[in-house]
Amino acid sequence: MKNKVLFEELAELEHEQWIEWTSYMLNNLTKENIQRWKRQLEIKYSDLTEKERWSDRRWAEKVLELVARSK
């Protein structure tokens, strides 16, 4: 593997994302949220609302920060 450090940093970030999402989900398990999440499972990123996209963009920014620091 060419950049094992970056790989491990990205894996750690992915775990942080999973922790945040799982904690949020468990604390907000309502009928309405479950319906919204099921809808989101079936649509492309480009079809998300602008607000929904910003949630994903926040994590994309973190990935770019890690990649930039690795250069």
PDB file with one MODEL, atoms N, CA, C and O in Angstrom:
MODEL        1
ATOM      1  N   MET A   1       0.851  -1.176   0.000  1.00  0.00           N
ATOM      2  CA  MET A   1       0.000   0.000   0.000  1.00  0.00           C
ATOM      3  C   MET A   1       0.900   1.244   0.000  1.00  0.00           C
ATOM      4  O   MET A   1       1.842   1.345   0.786  1.00  0.00           O
ATOM      5  N   LYS A   2       0.593   2.170  -0.882  1.00  0.00           N
ATOM      6  CA  LYS A   2       1.453   3.336  -1.093  1.00  0.00           C
ATOM      7  C   LYS A   2       1.429   4.301   0.095  1.00  0.00           C
ATOM      8  O   LYS A   2       2.486   4.748   0.538  1.00  0.00           O
ATOM      9  N   ASN A   3       0.251   4.628   0.615  1.00  0.00           N
ATOM     10  CA  ASN A   3       0.179   5.605   1.705  1.00  0.00           C
ATOM     11  C   ASN A   3      -0.660   5.034   2.842  1.00  0.00           C
ATOM     12  O   ASN A   3      -1.835   5.367   2.996  1.00  0.00           O
ATOM     13  N   LYS A   4      -0.039   4.174   3.629  1.00  0.00           N
ATOM     14  CA  LYS A   4      -0.734   3.497   4.716  1.00  0.00           C
ATOM     15  C   LYS A   4      -1.224   4.476   5.772  1.00  0.00           C
ATOM     16  O   LYS A   4      -2.289   4.266   6.352  1.00  0.00           O
ATOM     17  N   VAL A   5      -0.474   5.539   6.035  1.00  0.00           N
ATOM     18  CA  VAL A   5      -0.884   6.525   7.038  1.00  0.00           C
ATOM     19  C   VAL A   5      -2.187   7.197   6.604  1.00  0.00           C
ATOM     20  O   VAL A   5      -3.127   7.288   7.394  1.00  0.00           O
ATOM     21  N   LEU A   6      -2.251   7.667   5.357  1.00  0.00           N
ATOM     22  CA  LEU A   6      -3.466   8.296   4.855  1.00  0.00           C
ATOM     23  C   LEU A   6      -4.624   7.305   4.884  1.00  0.00           C
ATOM     24  O   LEU A   6      -5.739   7.657   5.268  1.00  0.00           O
ATOM     25  N   PHE A   7      -4.358   6.081   4.482  1.00  0.00           N
ATOM     26  CA  PHE A   7      -5.381   5.047   4.486  1.00  0.00           C
ATOM     27  C   PHE A   7      -5.975   4.884   5.889  1.00  0.00           C
ATOM     28  O   PHE A   7      -7.195   4.835   6.047  1.00  0.00           O
ATOM     29  N   GLU A   8      -5.123   4.800   6.893  1.00  0.00           N
ATOM     30  CA  GLU A   8      -5.599   4.633   8.271  1.00  0.00           C
ATOM     31  C   GLU A   8      -6.326   5.882   8.773  1.00  0.00           C
ATOM     32  O   GLU A   8      -7.302   5.771   9.515  1.00  0.00           O
ATOM     33  N   GLU A   9      -5.862   7.061   8.377  1.00  0.00           N
ATOM     34  CA  GLU A   9      -6.553   8.297   8.766  1.00  0.00           C
ATOM     35  C   GLU A   9      -7.951   8.360   8.154  1.00  0.00           C
ATOM     36  O   GLU A   9      -8.906   8.781   8.807  1.00  0.00           O
ATOM     37  N   LEU A  10      -8.059   7.939   6.900  1.00  0.00           N
ATOM     38  CA  LEU A  10      -9.372   7.924   6.239  1.00  0.00           C
ATOM     39  C   LEU A  10     -10.294   6.878   6.879  1.00  0.00           C
ATOM     40  O   LEU A  10     -11.491   7.118   7.035  1.00  0.00           O
ATOM     41  N   ALA A  11      -9.746   5.744   7.240  1.00  0.00           N
ATOM     42  CA  ALA A  11     -10.543   4.711   7.906  1.00  0.00           C
ATOM     43  C   ALA A  11     -11.021   5.211   9.271  1.00  0.00           C
ATOM     44  O   ALA A  11     -12.162   4.960   9.660  1.00  0.00           O
ATOM     45  N   GLU A  12     -10.158   5.910   9.992  1.00  0.00           N
ATOM     46  CA  GLU A  12     -10.551   6.481  11.283  1.00  0.00           C
ATOM     47  C   GLU A  12     -11.657   7.521  11.101  1.00  0.00           C
ATOM     48  O   GLU A  12     -12.608   7.563  11.881  1.00  0.00           O
ATOM     49  N   LEU A  13     -11.532   8.356  10.076  1.00  0.00           N
ATOM     50  CA  LEU A  13     -12.564   9.353   9.788  1.00  0.00           C
ATOM     51  C   LEU A  13     -13.890   8.668   9.455  1.00  0.00           C
ATOM     52  O   LEU A  13     -14.948   9.114   9.899  1.00  0.00           O
ATOM     53  N   GLU A  14     -13.836   7.600   8.685  1.00  0.00           N
ATOM     54  CA  GLU A  14     -15.045   6.853   8.356  1.00  0.00           C
ATOM     55  C   GLU A  14     -15.698   6.314   9.622  1.00  0.00           C
ATOM     56  O   GLU A  14     -16.923   6.327   9.742  1.00  0.00           O
ATOM     57  N   HIS A  15     -14.895   5.845  10.557  1.00  0.00           N
ATOM     58  CA  HIS A  15     -15.435   5.351  11.818  1.00  0.00           C
ATOM     59  C   HIS A  15     -16.083   6.488  12.617  1.00  0.00           C
ATOM     60  O   HIS A  15     -17.144   6.304  13.213  1.00  0.00           O
ATOM     61  N   GLU A  16     -15.450   7.652  12.626  1.00  0.00           N
ATOM     62  CA  GLU A  16     -16.041   8.819  13.296  1.00  0.00           C
ATOM     63  C   GLU A  16     -17.392   9.166  12.679  1.00  0.00           C
ATOM     64  O   GLU A  16     -18.342   9.496  13.389  1.00  0.00           O
ATOM     65  N   GLN A  17     -17.469   9.090  11.355  1.00  0.00           N
ATOM     66  CA  GLN A  17     -18.732   9.375  10.668  1.00  0.00           C
ATOM     67  C   GLN A  17     -19.789   8.351  11.079  1.00  0.00           C
ATOM     68  O   GLN A  17     -20.937   8.706  11.347  1.00  0.00           O
ATOM     69  N   TRP A  18     -19.397   7.091  11.125  1.00  0.00           N
ATOM     70  CA  TRP A  18     -20.328   6.038  11.516  1.00  0.00           C
ATOM     71  C   TRP A  18     -20.822   6.254  12.950  1.00  0.00           C
ATOM     72  O   TRP A  18     -22.012   6.103  13.225  1.00  0.00           O
ATOM     73  N   ILE A  19     -19.910   6.605  13.863  1.00  0.00           N
ATOM     74  CA  ILE A  19     -20.293   6.859  15.256  1.00  0.00           C
ATOM     75  C   ILE A  19     -21.299   8.003  15.323  1.00  0.00           C
ATOM     76  O   ILE A  19     -22.322   7.892  15.999  1.00  0.00           O
ATOM     77  N   GLU A  20     -21.013   9.098  14.628  1.00  0.00           N
ATOM     78  CA  GLU A  20     -21.910  10.250  14.658  1.00  0.00           C
ATOM     79  C   GLU A  20     -23.284   9.881  14.106  1.00  0.00           C
ATOM     80  O   GLU A  20     -24.312  10.215  14.696  1.00  0.00           O
ATOM     81  N   TRP A  21     -23.291   9.190  12.972  1.00  0.00           N
ATOM     82  CA  TRP A  21     -24.569   8.816  12.363  1.00  0.00           C
ATOM     83  C   TRP A  21     -25.352   7.855  13.258  1.00  0.00           C
ATOM     84  O   TRP A  21     -26.548   8.044  13.479  1.00  0.00           O
ATOM     85  N   THR A  22     -24.686   6.836  13.766  1.00  0.00           N
ATOM     86  CA  THR A  22     -25.365   5.839  14.590  1.00  0.00           C
ATOM     87  C   THR A  22     -25.906   6.460  15.873  1.00  0.00           C
ATOM     88  O   THR A  22     -27.020   6.148  16.295  1.00  0.00           O
ATOM     89  N   SER A  23     -25.131   7.327  16.485  1.00  0.00           N
ATOM     90  CA  SER A  23     -25.599   8.016  17.694  1.00  0.00           C
ATOM     91  C   SER A  23     -26.819   8.880  17.384  1.00  0.00           C
ATOM     92  O   SER A  23     -27.801   8.878  18.127  1.00  0.00           O
ATOM     93  N   TYR A  24     -26.742   9.618  16.277  1.00  0.00           N
ATOM     94  CA  TYR A  24     -27.866  10.462  15.883  1.00  0.00           C
ATOM     95  C   TYR A  24     -29.104   9.602  15.624  1.00  0.00           C
ATOM     96  O   TYR A  24     -30.199   9.906  16.099  1.00  0.00           O
ATOM     97  N   MET A  25     -28.911   8.532  14.867  1.00  0.00           N
ATOM     98  CA  MET A  25     -30.034   7.672  14.517  1.00  0.00           C
ATOM     99  C   MET A  25     -30.688   7.085  15.767  1.00  0.00           C
ATOM    100  O   MET A  25     -31.912   7.111  15.894  1.00  0.00           O
ATOM    101  N   LEU A  26     -29.898   6.566  16.673  1.00  0.00           N
ATOM    102  CA  LEU A  26     -30.453   5.946  17.874  1.00  0.00           C
ATOM    103  C   LEU A  26     -31.174   6.957  18.762  1.00  0.00           C
ATOM    104  O   LEU A  26     -32.127   6.610  19.459  1.00  0.00           O
ATOM    105  N   ASN A  27     -30.719   8.198  18.734  1.00  0.00           N
ATOM    106  CA  ASN A  27     -31.355   9.238  19.553  1.00  0.00           C
ATOM    107  C   ASN A  27     -32.548   9.896  18.871  1.00  0.00           C
ATOM    108  O   ASN A  27     -33.281  10.656  19.503  1.00  0.00           O
ATOM    109  N   ASN A  28     -32.750   9.609  17.577  1.00  0.00           N
ATOM    110  CA  ASN A  28     -33.817  10.260  16.812  1.00  0.00           C
ATOM    111  C   ASN A  28     -34.641   9.261  16.015  1.00  0.00           C
ATOM    112  O   ASN A  28     -35.055   9.545  14.891  1.00  0.00           O
ATOM    113  N   LEU A  29     -34.871   8.115  16.587  1.00  0.00           N
ATOM    114  CA  LEU A  29     -35.571   7.043  15.901  1.00  0.00           C
ATOM    115  C   LEU A  29     -37.079   7.268  15.975  1.00  0.00           C
ATOM    116  O   LEU A  29     -37.785   6.668  16.785  1.00  0.00           O
ATOM    117  N   THR A  30     -37.540   8.154  15.100  1.00  0.00           N
ATOM    118  CA  THR A  30     -38.972   8.440  15.024  1.00  0.00           C
ATOM    119  C   THR A  30     -39.520   7.875  13.724  1.00  0.00           C
ATOM    120  O   THR A  30     -38.765   7.578  12.798  1.00  0.00           O
ATOM    121  N   LYS A  31     -40.808   7.732  13.663  1.00  0.00           N
ATOM    122  CA  LYS A  31     -41.448   7.230  12.450  1.00  0.00           C
ATOM    123  C   LYS A  31     -41.133   8.127  11.253  1.00  0.00           C
ATOM    124  O   LYS A  31     -40.876   7.638  10.153  1.00  0.00           O
ATOM    125  N   GLU A  32     -41.154   9.444  11.476  1.00  0.00           N
ATOM    126  CA  GLU A  32     -40.876  10.397  10.402  1.00  0.00           C
ATOM    127  C   GLU A  32     -39.438  10.269   9.895  1.00  0.00           C
ATOM    128  O   GLU A  32     -39.193  10.276   8.689  1.00  0.00           O
ATOM    129  N   ASN A  33     -38.500  10.154  10.825  1.00  0.00           N
ATOM    130  CA  ASN A  33     -37.100  10.022  10.410  1.00  0.00           C
ATOM    131  C   ASN A  33     -36.861   8.718   9.665  1.00  0.00           C
ATOM    132  O   ASN A  33     -36.135   8.698   8.671  1.00  0.00           O
ATOM    133  N   ILE A  34     -37.458   7.642  10.128  1.00  0.00           N
ATOM    134  CA  ILE A  34     -37.302   6.354   9.442  1.00  0.00           C
ATOM    135  C   ILE A  34     -37.822   6.457   8.014  1.00  0.00           C
ATOM    136  O   ILE A  34     -37.183   5.953   7.090  1.00  0.00           O
ATOM    137  N   GLN A  35     -38.963   7.096   7.819  1.00  0.00           N
ATOM    138  CA  GLN A  35     -39.503   7.283   6.465  1.00  0.00           C
ATOM    139  C   GLN A  35     -38.551   8.117   5.610  1.00  0.00           C
ATOM    140  O   GLN A  35     -38.320   7.799   4.443  1.00  0.00           O
ATOM    141  N   ARG A  36     -37.996   9.188   6.195  1.00  0.00           N
ATOM    142  CA  ARG A  36     -37.060  10.051   5.444  1.00  0.00           C
ATOM    143  C   ARG A  36     -35.804   9.272   5.068  1.00  0.00           C
ATOM    144  O   ARG A  36     -35.332   9.363   3.934  1.00  0.00           O
ATOM    145  N   TRP A  37     -35.263   8.509   6.009  1.00  0.00           N
ATOM    146  CA  TRP A  37     -34.046   7.739   5.739  1.00  0.00           C
ATOM    147  C   TRP A  37     -34.289   6.675   4.681  1.00  0.00           C
ATOM    148  O   TRP A  37     -33.417   6.422   3.850  1.00  0.00           O
ATOM    149  N   LYS A  38     -35.451   6.052   4.696  1.00  0.00           N
ATOM    150  CA  LYS A  38     -35.772   5.064   3.660  1.00  0.00           C
ATOM    151  C   LYS A  38     -35.841   5.731   2.291  1.00  0.00           C
ATOM    152  O   LYS A  38     -35.390   5.162   1.297  1.00  0.00           O
ATOM    153  N   ARG A  39     -36.406   6.942   2.238  1.00  0.00           N
ATOM    154  CA  ARG A  39     -36.457   7.689   0.980  1.00  0.00           C
ATOM    155  C   ARG A  39     -35.043   7.991   0.498  1.00  0.00           C
ATOM    156  O   ARG A  39     -34.738   7.841  -0.685  1.00  0.00           O
ATOM    157  N   GLN A  40     -34.185   8.416   1.416  1.00  0.00           N
ATOM    158  CA  GLN A  40     -32.822   8.770   1.041  1.00  0.00           C
ATOM    159  C   GLN A  40     -32.029   7.563   0.539  1.00  0.00           C
ATOM    160  O   GLN A  40     -31.116   7.711  -0.274  1.00  0.00           O
ATOM    161  N   LEU A  41     -32.374   6.384   1.019  1.00  0.00           N
ATOM    162  CA  LEU A  41     -31.691   5.170   0.562  1.00  0.00           C
ATOM    163  C   LEU A  41     -31.918   4.907  -0.921  1.00  0.00           C
ATOM    164  O   LEU A  41     -31.111   4.242  -1.569  1.00  0.00           O
ATOM    165  N   GLU A  42     -32.999   5.420  -1.447  1.00  0.00           N
ATOM    166  CA  GLU A  42     -33.398   5.079  -2.805  1.00  0.00           C
ATOM    167  C   GLU A  42     -33.169   6.185  -3.824  1.00  0.00           C
ATOM    168  O   GLU A  42     -33.567   6.053  -4.981  1.00  0.00           O
ATOM    169  N   ILE A  43     -32.529   7.276  -3.405  1.00  0.00           N
ATOM    170  CA  ILE A  43     -32.302   8.358  -4.365  1.00  0.00           C
ATOM    171  C   ILE A  43     -30.816   8.665  -4.489  1.00  0.00           C
ATOM    172  O   ILE A  43     -30.030   8.398  -3.579  1.00  0.00           O
ATOM    173  N   LYS A  44     -30.453   9.224  -5.620  1.00  0.00           N
ATOM    174  CA  LYS A  44     -29.066   9.616  -5.872  1.00  0.00           C
ATOM    175  C   LYS A  44     -28.731  10.886  -5.098  1.00  0.00           C
ATOM    176  O   LYS A  44     -29.611  11.655  -4.711  1.00  0.00           O
ATOM    177  N   TYR A  45     -27.455  11.078  -4.890  1.00  0.00           N
ATOM    178  CA  TYR A  45     -26.972  12.298  -4.231  1.00  0.00           C
ATOM    179  C   TYR A  45     -27.520  13.539  -4.919  1.00  0.00           C
ATOM    180  O   TYR A  45     -27.940  14.487  -4.255  1.00  0.00           O
ATOM    181  N   SER A  46     -27.517  13.535  -6.248  1.00  0.00           N
ATOM    182  CA  SER A  46     -27.958  14.713  -7.010  1.00  0.00           C
ATOM    183  C   SER A  46     -29.437  15.035  -6.804  1.00  0.00           C
ATOM    184  O   SER A  46     -29.876  16.150  -7.086  1.00  0.00           O
ATOM    185  N   ASP A  47     -30.200  14.068  -6.317  1.00  0.00           N
ATOM    186  CA  ASP A  47     -31.625  14.291  -6.069  1.00  0.00           C
ATOM    187  C   ASP A  47     -31.936  14.641  -4.615  1.00  0.00           C
ATOM    188  O   ASP A  47     -33.097  14.863  -4.268  1.00  0.00           O
ATOM    189  N   LEU A  48     -30.914  14.692  -3.766  1.00  0.00           N
ATOM    190  CA  LEU A  48     -31.123  15.107  -2.379  1.00  0.00           C
ATOM    191  C   LEU A  48     -31.439  16.599  -2.340  1.00  0.00           C
ATOM    192  O   LEU A  48     -31.131  17.336  -3.277  1.00  0.00           O
ATOM    193  N   THR A  49     -32.054  17.028  -1.251  1.00  0.00           N
ATOM    194  CA  THR A  49     -32.260  18.461  -1.079  1.00  0.00           C
ATOM    195  C   THR A  49     -30.906  19.112  -0.804  1.00  0.00           C
ATOM    196  O   THR A  49     -29.943  18.435  -0.444  1.00  0.00           O
ATOM    197  N   GLU A  50     -30.846  20.414  -0.974  1.00  0.00           N
ATOM    198  CA  GLU A  50     -29.597  21.139  -0.709  1.00  0.00           C
ATOM    199  C   GLU A  50     -29.154  20.928   0.741  1.00  0.00           C
ATOM    200  O   GLU A  50     -27.968  20.737   1.008  1.00  0.00           O
ATOM    201  N   LYS A  51     -30.095  20.963   1.660  1.00  0.00           N
ATOM    202  CA  LYS A  51     -29.773  20.745   3.085  1.00  0.00           C
ATOM    203  C   LYS A  51     -29.199  19.346   3.299  1.00  0.00           C
ATOM    204  O   LYS A  51     -28.236  19.183   4.048  1.00  0.00           O
ATOM    205  N   GLU A  52     -29.775  18.340   2.654  1.00  0.00           N
ATOM    206  CA  GLU A  52     -29.284  16.967   2.793  1.00  0.00           C
ATOM    207  C   GLU A  52     -27.878  16.830   2.205  1.00  0.00           C
ATOM    208  O   GLU A  52     -27.046  16.101   2.746  1.00  0.00           O
ATOM    209  N   ARG A  53     -27.617  17.520   1.113  1.00  0.00           N
ATOM    210  CA  ARG A  53     -26.285  17.452   0.500  1.00  0.00           C
ATOM    211  C   ARG A  53     -25.206  18.049   1.417  1.00  0.00           C
ATOM    212  O   ARG A  53     -24.078  17.559   1.453  1.00  0.00           O
ATOM    213  N   TRP A  54     -25.560  19.102   2.153  1.00  0.00           N
ATOM    214  CA  TRP A  54     -24.563  19.720   3.020  1.00  0.00           C
ATOM    215  C   TRP A  54     -24.086  18.779   4.109  1.00  0.00           C
ATOM    216  O   TRP A  54     -22.941  18.878   4.550  1.00  0.00           O
ATOM    217  N   SER A  55     -24.931  17.881   4.545  1.00  0.00           N
ATOM    218  CA  SER A  55     -24.512  16.876   5.519  1.00  0.00           C
ATOM    219  C   SER A  55     -23.386  16.013   4.936  1.00  0.00           C
ATOM    220  O   SER A  55     -22.412  15.718   5.628  1.00  0.00           O
ATOM    221  N   ASP A  56     -23.516  15.612   3.678  1.00  0.00           N
ATOM    222  CA  ASP A  56     -22.477  14.824   3.013  1.00  0.00           C
ATOM    223  C   ASP A  56     -21.241  15.667   2.699  1.00  0.00           C
ATOM    224  O   ASP A  56     -20.111  15.192   2.809  1.00  0.00           O
ATOM    225  N   ARG A  57     -21.463  16.900   2.315  1.00  0.00           N
ATOM    226  CA  ARG A  57     -20.332  17.777   1.974  1.00  0.00           C
ATOM    227  C   ARG A  57     -19.431  18.035   3.175  1.00  0.00           C
ATOM    228  O   ARG A  57     -18.216  18.174   3.033  1.00  0.00           O
ATOM    229  N   ARG A  58     -20.032  18.096   4.353  1.00  0.00           N
ATOM    230  CA  ARG A  58     -19.235  18.316   5.575  1.00  0.00           C
ATOM    231  C   ARG A  58     -18.197  17.203   5.731  1.00  0.00           C
ATOM    232  O   ARG A  58     -17.054  17.466   6.106  1.00  0.00           O
ATOM    233  N   TRP A  59     -18.595  15.968   5.446  1.00  0.00           N
ATOM    234  CA  TRP A  59     -17.654  14.855   5.553  1.00  0.00           C
ATOM    235  C   TRP A  59     -16.674  14.842   4.382  1.00  0.00           C
ATOM    236  O   TRP A  59     -15.520  14.448   4.550  1.00  0.00           O
ATOM    237  N   ALA A  60     -17.112  15.259   3.218  1.00  0.00           N
ATOM    238  CA  ALA A  60     -16.201  15.342   2.071  1.00  0.00           C
ATOM    239  C   ALA A  60     -15.082  16.351   2.357  1.00  0.00           C
ATOM    240  O   ALA A  60     -13.928  16.133   1.988  1.00  0.00           O
ATOM    241  N   GLU A  61     -15.442  17.457   3.018  1.00  0.00           N
ATOM    242  CA  GLU A  61     -14.422  18.456   3.390  1.00  0.00           C
ATOM    243  C   GLU A  61     -13.380  17.845   4.318  1.00  0.00           C
ATOM    244  O   GLU A  61     -12.190  18.137   4.189  1.00  0.00           O
ATOM    245  N   LYS A  62     -13.808  17.013   5.240  1.00  0.00           N
ATOM    246  CA  LYS A  62     -12.863  16.370   6.159  1.00  0.00           C
ATOM    247  C   LYS A  62     -11.918  15.447   5.405  1.00  0.00           C
ATOM    248  O   LYS A  62     -10.732  15.374   5.729  1.00  0.00           O
ATOM    249  N   VAL A  63     -12.430  14.743   4.404  1.00  0.00           N
ATOM    250  CA  VAL A  63     -11.587  13.863   3.596  1.00  0.00           C
ATOM    251  C   VAL A  63     -10.553  14.693   2.841  1.00  0.00           C
ATOM    252  O   VAL A  63      -9.371  14.348   2.818  1.00  0.00           O
ATOM    253  N   LEU A  64     -10.999  15.785   2.226  1.00  0.00           N
ATOM    254  CA  LEU A  64     -10.063  16.632   1.482  1.00  0.00           C
ATOM    255  C   LEU A  64      -8.980  17.218   2.384  1.00  0.00           C
ATOM    256  O   LEU A  64      -7.828  17.346   1.970  1.00  0.00           O
ATOM    257  N   GLU A  65      -9.342  17.571   3.606  1.00  0.00           N
ATOM    258  CA  GLU A  65      -8.346  18.085   4.554  1.00  0.00           C
ATOM    259  C   GLU A  65      -7.283  17.041   4.855  1.00  0.00           C
ATOM    260  O   GLU A  65      -6.095  17.361   4.902  1.00  0.00           O
ATOM    261  N   LEU A  66      -7.698  15.797   5.060  1.00  0.00           N
ATOM    262  CA  LEU A  66      -6.734  14.721   5.307  1.00  0.00           C
ATOM    263  C   LEU A  66      -5.832  14.499   4.103  1.00  0.00           C
ATOM    264  O   LEU A  66      -4.621  14.343   4.255  1.00  0.00           O
ATOM    265  N   VAL A  67      -6.409  14.485   2.916  1.00  0.00           N
ATOM    266  CA  VAL A  67      -5.628  14.263   1.698  1.00  0.00           C
ATOM    267  C   VAL A  67      -4.633  15.394   1.502  1.00  0.00           C
ATOM    268  O   VAL A  67      -3.478  15.145   1.158  1.00  0.00           O
ATOM    269  N   ALA A  68      -5.061  16.636   1.716  1.00  0.00           N
ATOM    270  CA  ALA A  68      -4.163  17.782   1.547  1.00  0.00           C
ATOM    271  C   ALA A  68      -3.001  17.724   2.540  1.00  0.00           C
ATOM    272  O   ALA A  68      -1.872  18.067   2.190  1.00  0.00           O
ATOM    273  N   ARG A  69      -3.265  17.298   3.754  1.00  0.00           N
ATOM    274  CA  ARG A  69      -2.200  17.213   4.757  1.00  0.00           C
ATOM    275  C   ARG A  69      -1.214  16.102   4.447  1.00  0.00           C
ATOM    276  O   ARG A  69      -0.069  16.138   4.897  1.00  0.00           O
ATOM    277  N   SER A  70      -1.659  15.112   3.676  1.00  0.00           N
ATOM    278  CA  SER A  70      -0.786  13.959   3.404  1.00  0.00           C
ATOM    279  C   SER A  70       0.235  14.238   2.301  1.00  0.00           C
ATOM    280  O   SER A  70       1.153  13.447   2.084  1.00  0.00           O
ATOM    281  N   LYS A  71       0.070  15.370   1.604  1.00  0.00           N
ATOM    282  CA  LYS A  71       0.984  15.681   0.479  1.00  0.00           C
ATOM    283  C   LYS A  71       2.267  16.294   0.958  1.00  0.00           C
ATOM    284  O   LYS A  71       3.138  16.613   0.149  1.00  0.00           O
TER     285      LYS A  71
ENDMDL
END
